[in-house]
Amino acid sequence: MAVWIQAQQLQGDALHQMQSLYGQHFPIEVRHYLSQWIEGQLWDTIDLENPQEEFKAKRLLEGLIQELQNKAEHQVGEDGFLLKIKLGHYASQLKSTYDRCPLELVRCIKHILYTEQRLVREATNQSSSPVGGLMDSMSQKYQQINQAFEELRRLTQDTENDLRKLQHNQEYFIIQYQESLRIQAQLSSLATLPPADRQLREPPLVTKRATMEAWLTREANTLQKYRLDLAEKHQKTLQLLRKQQTIILDDELIQWKRRQQLAGNGGPPEGGMDILQSWCEKLAETIWQNRQQIRRAEHLRQQLPIPGPIEDLLNELNSTITDIISALVTSTFIIEKQPPQVLKTQTKFAATVRLLVGGKLNVHMNPPQVKATIISEQQAKALLKNENTRNDSSGEILNNNCVMEYHQTTGTLSAHFRNMSLKRIKRSDRRGAESVTEEKFTILFESQFSVGGNELVFQVKTLSLPVVVIVHGSQDNNATATVLWDNAFAEPGRVPFLVPDKVLWPQLCEAINMKYKAEVQSNRGLSEENLIFLAQKAFGSTSTSVEDDRNMAMTWSQFNRESLPGRNFTFWQWFDGVMELTKKHLKLHWNDGAILGFVNKQRAQDMLMSKSNGTFLLRFSDSEIGGVTIAWVAENPNKAGERMVWNLMPYTSKDFSIRSLADRISDLNHLLFLYPDRPKDDVFSKYYTPPLSKAVDGYVKPQIKQVVPEFTTSNPDPTSGNQTYMDHVASPAAISHPHTYGMYQPMSDSMLDGDADFDLDDTMDVARHVEELLRRPVEGHWGGQQS
């Protein structure tokens, strides 16, 4: 990442130190607006103690001033007026300050860059050795790109000078040619003179004509050589332009799009868009300058035709430069903000498209309109094959037209679709076991605009990331699985929207870990132990290390088509349930490390049996989607001296919407230590709900508390008002116990599965019953329910 981008994230004292680096000697605005250029120069290669290096420093000063002037010139409109004046003033100020001592400018900038990198490194606690004392590895790449731009600028300036020289020489040639025609006309007029006069006046004119013709012949050859040399230089420039454009469009832009896709799975924000735009604008500017030069060279050839290969060369150059600018314009029409990848019908959604070279090529002078259409996977394939798909769509999007707007302060040309809505969708025939939540669509954005006063007209199109269309919230889970698999395993340049049907387990682990951290909004991801548990769950394996599963592969069917053995849900459905529960109710506890989570029942029992009574842990239910259970070790009430592990019926989101996890743990007095040996109040007390206030106006506020019948301790708190206790079922590791609520009939053993986990489908709706209790009159009811 560029140093300046990181420096802007500094805070506190580090920020003040960074700000103090700037002032009259080097304004911070110059650092900001020329950040990429500044970090791309070879400041560290200049020896400040060597006076002979002053020439290099002088060139850097001139380059800095030129960049500032260029930046100032491109500020337009009311917002850019003041900035234009300010940048122009800074250019004059820096020239005045360092013109006689350019090495001092180098010294100043080296100090700034070195200090910024040190502050950034200290702030992020990263031990990284400076590259060249200044740049990190990412800056190295930026440096190479900026060096190539500097070389292109030099070549373009060189051909501009040659073109002017050619034009000057050609204009002089034409004048001399006109002179030769005048001499020829004089000679022709001598035919009407008497012989004596003709003999007297003809020889000097003949000699002058011969001399002139000899000069014209030599000069014509010289002009032809100038033209050929200029064409060869343009060929060299275009080769470097192609190479630079390939790096930016095929490497950097593709990598940005890949980061954007991974961001859909919870990866870091793609970032870097402004840097990409600055590079693309430099490309556009350089391409356009060279195109104008080639056209001027063609005009000079037409003005003075000289037989030779130059006509074919200029035609080839013109064709090449047109191809280059066409590739640039069509490739830089991108989707800055993707539409949601799980798209529900009749629901408003937004997207933003952007033309990275729009401002530089003045496309905004005639603002183009962008249209959005939803198309199927097959239609997307046909589109990329240039097959006729006109007017083909797979649905109807409302508010799907938008005019691109130019934002002067940022120099961006973009169209913001703020209120689109998918009114209807037309699905294709599905293949085999494919469900509607596996069918992929895409939003096609297309527009047309002209460049250079209608000299060139471009039809541009770009496709969004794949979207899965749903009509009901219940489909969201499976649709998200399709999107996650596609985002994680799509390859650049693929045929829409092919993904591998099978991936290695470590690849899937990386994808689900990224998704988990993003959904839970936590830096605590999945540990090696968690991944081992997940592999055991996914493959039914008995692996004990991540190395055991490194070569295992998971198919899409195993991920989200086939149910796990003995269950009625898939691996993804179970994992997604864990994420949802943690995100909504357990995030703070997960971040505190209070939830082990990914531990099976047998492993939990083995862990707890070595600990003192009252030690407990929290693990995600194996048999419930979105369930978490408490396992603890205690004495066997039926056999003195024997200890056993008990498992509480899994809690779900419904339970936590009634009473939080921390409060439930507080209610259960037999839970003493969070595994391995942390007193529970040390971990959870900061999340306990404060005690209810005393009675007001004669009314006593009820309080819901949880009890486990086998472990109930009568210890009412007289200050907390009347209380209602919710019983919760507990089962030992070896047997199951019935679940009883104080006011309802006990449940049958059938409501517990073979693993002593609760079957949610067969349970009563706890929230509904508590609601009924709370509706009943306080008098004569709550007092009799305390225990």
N, C-alpha and C positions, 0 to 999 in steps of 0.2 A: 504494500500500500504506500502511496506517495507520502513523503514526510509531512507536507503541509496539511493533508487531509487528517493525519493523526494529530498534528500539532493543534488543530482546531478543537480537538476533543479534550485538551488539557484543562484542568480546573485548579482553583485555589492558587497556592504560591507558584506552582509550575506555570500557570497561565500568566501570572504577573511577570515572572522571569522572561517568558517568551515575548510578552508585549514590550518589555524594556529594551529588547534588542533593536527596536525600530524607532525612528525619529526623523529629523530633518536630513540626516546623512543617508537614510534609506527608508522611505515611507512604507508602512505595512500594506498599503493599497497596492503598491508595485509587487510586493511578495504575493499578494492574493491573486491578482489578475494575471500574473506571469508565472504562476507556481510551476506549471509543467515545463515551461521553457527554462526557468532557472535551475530546476533539478536535473534537467537533461544536459547541462553543459559540463565540461571537464574542468571545473574550477581547481580540483585537487592536483591536476597535472602541471599547474603553473608554479614555478619556483619563485617565491616572493623576493628572495634575496638575489636573484639573477636579473640585472637590468636588461639583458637581452630578451627576457620574456615579456617585456613591455609591449612588443608588437602583438602577441597573443591577447594580452589584457585589453589592448586598444580595440581589437576585433570584437571581443566580448562586450565591451562598453557600447560599441556601435550597434551590435546585434540587440542588446538590451534596449537601447533608445529606439531602434527601428521597430521592435516588437511593441513597445509602448505607443509609438505613433500609429502603428497599424491598429492597435486595440482602440485608440482614441478615434480614429477615422471611422470605425465601424459602429460607433455609438450613434443611434438615430432616435428621433422622436423627443418628446418632452422629458422622459425619464433619463435618456442618455445624454442630454445636453450638458448638465453639470459634470457628469463623469467624463465626458469628452474634454471639457475645459481642464478638469483636474489632472487627467492623465497627460494631456499635452504640457501642462505646467511641470509635472514631475519629470517628463522627458527633458525639458530645458534645464531644470534644476540639476538633474544628475549629470548632464553634459557639462554644465558649468562647474560642478563640483569636482568631477573626476577626469576631465578632458586632459589636464596636464599631469595627472598622476593615476592612470588607469589601474596600476597594481594595487592601489588602495581600495578600489572597488572590489577587486578579487579578494583582498584580505577581509574586507567587511562581509562579503557574502559567504566566504568560507567559515567565518566565525558564526554567522547566523545559522547556517545549515548544520554545523557541528553541534552547536548548543541545542538546536531544536531536536536533533536526533537523540542527544543525551537525555533531554527532558522527557521525550516520548518513551525511551527505553526504561528510564527510571519509573515512569508512571505505570507502565505495563508490566514491570518486573520481568522483562524478557532479556536474557543474556544473548545478545547477538553481536557478532563482530562487525564493525562498519565496513562496508565495501568501499574501498578507496577512501576510508575515513569518513564518508558522508552518506552513501546510498545503501539501502537495503536491497535484497534480491529483486523485489518488485520494481524498485526504482532503476535497477540495472536495465530491465526490459524497457521501461519508459525512456531511459537515457538513449538506448539504441534507436528507438523510434524517433526521438527528437533529433538525434544526430542525422538520421536519414532525411528528416524534414529540412535540416540545415543544409545538407548536401543538395537537396532538390531546390531549395531557395537559391543557392549559389549557381546551380546549373541554369535555372530559369532566368536569373539575372544576367548570366553570361550570354545566353541565346538572345535575350532582349538587347544587349549591347551589340551583338553581332548583327541582329536584324536592323538596328538603327544605322549601323555602319553600311550594311548592304543597301539600305534605302538611300542613304546619302550618296554612295558611289553610283547607284543606278540613276538617281536624279542627275548627277553630273554627266553620266554617260549619255543620257537622253539629250541634255543640253548640247553636248559635243556632237551627237548624232544630228541634231537639228542644224548645227554649224556646218557639218559635212554636206547636208542637203542644200544649204545656202551656197556653198562653194560649187556644188554640182550645178545649181541653177545659174550661177554666174558663168560657168564654163559653157553651159548651153546657150546663154545669151550672146556669147562671143561669135556665134555662127552668123549673126546679122552684121557684124563689123567687117570693114575692109580687111583684106589679108594682112596688110602691114600692121594695122592696129591689133589684129588677132594674134599675130606672131609675137608682138611686143608684150601683150598682157596674158597670154595663155600659159607660158612656162611656169611663172610663179604659182598660178592657181593649180596647175597639174601637180606641182611638187607639194603644195599644201594639201591637196586632196589625197595624194599618196600617203603623206605623213599621217593625215587624219584617219585614213582607212586602216593603216597599220596599227595606229593606237586603238581604234575601235575594235579591231580584231583581237588585240591583246586584252583589252579591257573586257570584251565579251567573254573571253575564256576565263578571265579573273572573276567576273561576276558569276559565271557558271560554277566555278570552283567554290566561291563563297556560298552559293546556294546549296551545293552538295554538302559542304562542310556543315552548314547550318542544319540541313536535314539529318545528317549523321548525329549531330549533337542532340537534336530533338528525339531521334531514335533512342539514344542513350538515356535521355530524361524519361521517356515513356517506359523504358524497361525498368528503371528504378521506381517510377510511379506505380507500375503494375505490381512490383515486388512489395512496395510499401502498402499498397491497397490490399494485397492478399494477406499481409500480416494483420492489418487492422480489421478487415471484414471477415476473413476466413479463420483467423485465430482469435483475436481479441473480442470481436462482436459475437462470434459463436460461443466463446467461453462465457460472455455476459449472458447470452440466452440460456446457456446451460445452468448458470448460477440462478437465473430467474426461475427456471424449472424446478431446481432443487429447493428454492425458497418456498415453492408450493408444498413441499413436504416438511417445511419447518427449518430449512437451511438458512444461513445468514442472508440478510438483504443483499441483492445483487450489486448495488452501488456502482460507481464508476461511470455513470451515464454521461456526466458532464465532461469527463476526460475523453470518452469516446466521441462525443460531439465535437470537442475541440480538434481532435485528430481528423475527423471526417470533414470538418470545415476547412482545415488546412489542405486536405486532399482536394476538396472542391475548388478552393482558391487556386491552387497550383495547376490543377487540370485545366481550369478555365483560362488562366493566363497562357498556358502553352497552346490551348486551342485557338485563342485569339492570335497568338504569334504565327501559328501554322496558317491561319486564314490570311493574315497579312502577307506572309511569304507567297501564298497562292495568288493574292492580288498583285504582288510585284511581278510574278511570273506572267500573269495575264497582261499586265501593263507592258512588259517587254519580253515577248516570247523568244527564247533562245533554244534551238534544237538540242535535245539531250534527254537523259533519264529522269530529270527532276520532276516532270509532270507526274509520272507513275509513283515516284517517291512521296510526293506531297499528297496524292490520293490515298496512298497506303497510310501515311501519318494521320490524315484526317479521319479515315475509317477507324484506326486504332484508338485515337483519342475519343471518338464518339462512343466506341465500345466501353472504354474505361469509365467515362462519365455516366453512361447508361447503367453499368454495373453498380456504380457508387450510389446513384439515386435510387434504384430499385431495391438495393440491399439495405439502405438506411431508412426505409419506411418500416418502422418497427412498432411493436405494441409495448408501450412503456408500462402500463398497468393492465395486467391480464384480467379478463372476465373471470368470475368464480368458476372453478373447474367442476364443482357439483352445482348444477344449475337447475333450480326449481321453477317450473312453469308458473306463470301468473305472479312472479316475484320480481321486484325491481332490482336491476344490477347495473354496474358501471364498468367502463373500460376507457383507456386513453391510448391513442396512437400518436406517433411523433415522427417527423421527418428531420433527421439529424443535420441535413444540409439545407433545409428550407430557408433559413435566414440568409445564409451566404449566397445562395443562388437567386434570392429575391422572389421566391415562389409566392410569398405572402402578398406581393403586389396585386395578384389576382387570386384571392383566397380559394383554394380548391375545396370541394365537398367530398366527404368520406362516407361510404355506405357500408353497413354491417349486415351480413347474411349468415344464417346457420346452415351448414352443409354436413353431409354424412362423411364417414371415412372413405367410402367408395368415390364420392364426388371429389374429395380432396385429392385422392390418387389421380383421378382423371385430370384435375386442374394442373397438377404438377407435370403431367405428361403432355400438357398443352392441348388436351382434347377439348372439344367444344362443350362447355358446360353453362353456356349463357342462360340466364334466368332459372337455372336449377337451384333449388333450395330444399331444405328438409324441415322447414317450419316458418313461422311468421314472427318476426321481432318488431315490436312497437318502438317508435322513436329511434329508428335505426339510421338516420341521416344526421350528419353534423359537419359544420364548416370549420376548417382549420383556422386557428387564431394564432397570431404572432405576439409573443410576449417580449417586449423590448428590453425589459430589465434583465432577463435571462437569455435572450436571443434564441428562444425555442419556438418552433412552429408545431402546434399539436392540436388534436381534436379530442375534446372531453365528452364522451357519451355518459351522461349522468343518470338518465332515466329510461334505460332500455328495459324491456320486459318481453319474455318469451311467451307469446299468446298461445301457440300450439306447436306440436312437434309431430313429424311424420317419421315413423320408425320403419326400418328395413326388416326383411325376413331374417330371423336369427338363425345362427348355425349351431347345430348340436345342442350342447348343454348351456349355451350362452344365455344369460339372463338380460333383462332390460338394463340392469345396472352395470353390465359389461360392454354395452354398445357405446361407441365413442363418436362424438360430433366435434365440430370446430367452428369458431366464428371467423368468417372471411371478411376482412376489411379491404376495400378497394377504392381507388381514386384515380384521377387523371389531372396532370398539371403540365404546364409548359415552362421552359427555361430559356432565358436569353431572348425575351421578346418574341416568343412563339417559334424560335429557331428549332427547338427540340421539344417534342411532346412525348410524355411518358405515361404509360398505363402501369400503375403500381398495385400490387396485391400482397397481403401478408396474412398468415393463418395464426390463430391463437393456439395456445396449448390445448390438448384434447379436453373436451368437457363431456360430462355424463349428465344426461337430463333425467330428472326425477319429477314425479308428480305428488309425492307424499313424503313427509319427514321420515317415515319408517324405512325408506330406501336409502337414506343418507349413509348409513354404515357401510353397506356393500358398494355404493358408488364411490365412497372415499377409498376403499380398498383398490378399486380399479385405477383411480387417479394416482394413488401412492405407488403402485407397481409401475405405472407408465412413467411417472416423473423420475423414479429411481433408476430405471433400467433402460430407458430410451437411449438410442445412440444417435449422434449427430448425423444428419443427412439421410435418415431412414425413410423408407416408404411409409406414408401415413397409415396407421399409427402402430407399426409393428413393434412388438417387444418380445423378448425371449420368454418361452413358456416355462423355463426352468433356470434358476439362479443358484449360485453357491450360497450356503448358509451365512458365511461372514458378510457377503454383500447385503443380504436381507437384514442381518443384524444392524448394519450401519444405517440402513434406511429406517427401520422401526425405532432405532435409538434417536435418530434425528427428529422423527415425528413425535416421539414421546416427550423429549425435552421441550420441543416447541409447544405442544398442546398443554403440558403441565406448567410451562413457563418456568423451567428450572434448569440450573446448571448441573444438577445431579442427574446424570443419565443412567443407563443400564450398566451395571457392573458385570464382571466376568461371571460371578455366581448367578446373577440374574439371567444371563444369556445361556448358561448351562441348563438352568431350570426350563427356559423357553425351548431349548433344543429337546430336552426330555419330553416336554409337552407336545411339541410338533411332530417328533419322529417316534415317540414311545421308546426312546433310547435310554440307556443307563450310563451315559457318558458322565465323566467326573471332571473333565477339563475342556477348555475351549479348543484345544488341539485335537481332541477326539472328534469334534464336529466340523473341523476346518474343510474337509473334502465332501461333506454332506451337501446335497442339493435339494432345494424345495421347489416343487412345481406350483403353478398358479392354482391348480385344483386343490392341492394340499393346503394352500394359503387361504383360499376363500370359496371353495366349491364343496369340498368333502368335509363332512362333520368329523370332529375328533372322535377317536374310539370311545364308545359308550356315552357319547354326548349328542345333543341335538343342535350343536352350533359349531362353527368353524374356528380355526386357530385365530384368524383375524377378528372375528366377532368377539371372541373372548378377550383378546388383547385390547381392542377398541373399547370394550366395556370397562376395563381397568383404567384406561386413559381418561375416559369420561368421568368416572367416579373420582379419580385422583384430582382431575382438573377442577371439578365442582366443589369437592368437600375435603380433600385430603392434601391439597397442595402444600400447605404450611408444614404439615407433619412429615410429608415426603422430603421437603427441603431440609428439615431438621434432622433427617436420618432416623426418625422414630418408626418408620414403616419398613420392615424388611421386604414385605410384599411378595416377591417371587420365590416362595418356599413351599414345597409340597408338605402334606400332612405328616408323612413319616419323618422327613428331615426335621420338621419343627419339633416333633416328639423327641428325636434324638438330641436336639440342641437343648431342649428344656429340662430333660431328665437329669442333666448334670448340674442344674442350677437349684437354688434354694426355693422352697415353697413360696408361691405368690409371684414368681417370675413369669412374665407373659411376653408375647410378641404378636405382631399384627402381620397377617399374610392375606394375599388375595385368594379368594375361594377358587378351588379347582372346578367346581361343578356349577357355579353361578356366573352369569354374565354381569359384571359390575358389582361384585360382592367382596367384602373384606371381613375377615373373621379374627377373633382373638383366641389364641391358644395359650393356656397357662398350666403350670404344674401345681398340684395340690395333693393333700392326703386323700386316700380312698375312704369315703365315709362308711363303706360296707366292710372294710377289712383294715383293722388297726395296723399301723406300721407300714402300710403299702402306699406308695405314691403313684400317681398317674397323671397323664396330660389330658386336659379337658379342652373342648373346642366349642366356642359359642356360635350359635346360628349366625350365618353371614349377614352383615348389615349391607343395605343398598342405599341408593340416593333417597328413596322414600323415607328410610329410617333417619337419615341425617337431616332431612328437611324438618323433622320433628324435634330431634335433639342431636347436638353435635357429637362427634367422636370423643372429644376431650371431656365433655360433660358426662358421657356414658362411662368413660373410664373412671372418672371421679366418683360416679355413683357406686361402682363395684369395689367395695372395701377389701375384697380378697385379692385384688390385683395390687401388688406392692412394688415390684421392680420391672422396669422395661428391660428386656434382654439386652445385654447380659446382666447388668447389675445397677442400672440407673434408677433411683427413686422416681416413681411415676410423677410426683408433683414437681420435681425438678424439670421434667420434660414437658408436662402438659398444663401446669397451673396457669401459665400466662394466657391460655386459651379458654379457661373456665368462664362460664357465664356468671357475672356478679350476682350475689344473693338478691332475691326479690325484696322490694320495699315492704314495709309493714302495712297493715290494713288501712284503707282510706274510706271515709264515709260509711263505715260499718261493713265494708266488703273485704273479704280475705281473698287474696289472689292465689289460685291453685298453682301447684308446681308439679311438673312431671319428672319422675325419677325412675331409673331402671333398676331392676333386681334380677338376680338369678336365684330361683327358689332354693336350690341345693346349697347356696352359699349366702343366704340372706342373713344380714346382721342387723338386729333392731337397734338403731341408733339415731332416732329422729332428732332433728335440729329444731328446738323450740322457736328459734328466731326466724325460721324460713317460711313460716305459714303452713297451712295444711298441704299435704303432698299426695300426689297420685303416683304409685309405683307401677312401672311397666315391667312385667316379668320377661325374661329372655331365656331361651332354652340353652342348656349346656349339655355337651355330650363328652364322655371320657373317650380316650383313644380307642378303647376296646368295645364300648357299648353305647347305645343311644338312649336318651331320656326324653320323656314327653315335654312338650312346650306348653306352658300354662300361662294364661293371662288371668289376673286376679278376679275379673268379673265375667269371664267367659268359660265355656266348657273346655277342658283340656283337649288338645289336638291328639290325633292318633299317631302311632309310630310311623304310619305310612307317609307322613309328611316329611320324614327325614330320609335321605337317600342312603345307599349302602356305605358311603364314606362319612356319614353323619353330617353332611352339609344339607342345608335347608333347600327344599324344592319350592321356589318362589311361586310357581304356577298354582300350587295347591294351598297356598297360605291365605289367611285373611288379610285384608287391606288395613294395615296398622294405622295408617294416617286417618282412615275413615272412622275407625272405632274411637280413636283418641278425640277426633272432632265431635263424635256423638257424646262422649263423656263430658267434654267441655261445655256442651250446650245445656246439659242438665242443670237444674237449680243447685246452687251451692249448699243451701240449707239442708241439713239432714242427709246429705249424701257423702260429701268428701270426708267428713269426720270419721265415718265408719270404715273407710277404705285404707287407712294408714296401717302399716305393718312394720 
